[in-house]
Amino acid sequence: MSTRDLIEFYRARLDEEEAAVRDLIESAEPNIGEADLDELATRRTVLDMYEIAERNADERAPGLRLAVQYLAAHYGRHADYREEFRPGQ
């Protein structure tokens, strides 16, 4: 599995989701949207930690990769999702 492809796929989905939440905040439900932004920030932190760990050959990289694979699996029906992104692949 390409680490870069997984990172780029998941980061793009987070960007799309964040844009949708920001639209929601501007148009209707700021309280709901703020909680969603907090969750997105948390998921981005896990992704960033994985990217840094991979770059530095950190021993935490395999565990973080698995976490990102599980988080990215949420987007399993997206046209750009690849089977190789699935946990355990």
Secondary structure by P-SEA (a helix, b strand, c coil): ccaaaaaaaaaaaaaaaaaaaaaaaacccaaaaaaaaaaaaaaaaaaaaaaaaaaacccaaaaaaaaaaaaaccccccccccccccccc
